[in-house]
Amino acid sequence: MLLKAKAILLAWIKTVVKKDQHHTITPEKFSILIKNPSYYWQGRTLLLQPMSYRGIVQTLKKPPNWTIEDFNESLKPSEKELRRMQMAKEGPIVI
């Protein structure tokens, strides 16, 4: 599982970095490229970063056969979150 998490993280890094720099990204150097912490604060709650190494390992414990596409799909906002964002922008619906 740890090797799969590293492979998913490397695939994600390659989607963020320019194509001409892909050859410089190796499994040995990926920890240097990712300097972000594993956790962040949202209000008073400490949350796990979804695309950190630790976050990927935690997520792979549930469905161990996920790929990078599955992770990208899981990071998209749900229907409920989309409605909530729309209401925050436009206000409540009045009948």
N, C-alpha and C positions, 0 to 999 in steps of 0.2 A: 504494500500500500504506500510506503514511503517513497519508493521509486516512481510509482505512478503519480504521486503528488508533485514530485520534482519535475516529471515530464510535462504535466499539465501547466505548472508554473512557468516552465521554459517556453511552452507554446504560447502562453499568454503574453510573456515578455516580448516574444517575437512579433506579436500583433501590434505592440505599442512602439517598438523601435523601427527605424527606417530599414528598408530591405538591404541596403548596401552595408549595414552593420550587423546583419544576421550571423555572419561567419565569426564574429567576435564573441558571440554569446555561447558559452559552453556550460555544462553542468558544474564545473569547478568554479566558474566565475559568477554564477547567478546570485550568490549571496552578497556579492559586492554591489551588484546592480540594484538589489532591493534593499533599501535602507529604511523603509517605513516600519513603524512598529506594528505588532500583531493586533493591537487593540486601539480603539478610539472612543472618545466620550461623545454621547448624544444625550444632552441634558445632564441628568444625574446618573445615567446608566453607562457602564463600560461595556462596549460591544466588540466582538471579534471582527477584524477586517476580513471580508469575504475572499479576496484574492491574495491574502498572505499565505505563506507556507503552512502555518498552523491552521488557518481557516480552511484551506483545501484538505488537509489531513482530517480535520473534524467533519467536513462535509462527506468525504469518501467513506467514513465509517458507516453512514446510512446506506447509500447506494454505491457499492464498491466498483461498479462497472461504468461510472460516468466518464465522459470525455470533456474536452474544452468547450465543445458546442453546448453540452448540457449545463456546464457552469455559466456560460454566457446567457442561456435561456433562463436560468434560475435568478440571475441578477436583474432581469427586466421587472418593472413594477407590475403588480397584479391589477386586475380590474378594479378592485376596491381602492387600491392606492391611486390609480388613475382618476377615479371619480372624486377621491378626496382632494387631489391636486387641482382638479377642475373647479370644485366648489370653493377652494381657498382662493383661486384666481377670480372666479366670476361671482361668487356669492351663492347662497342657498337658492334652490329652485322654489319659486312662488307660484302657487296654483290659483 
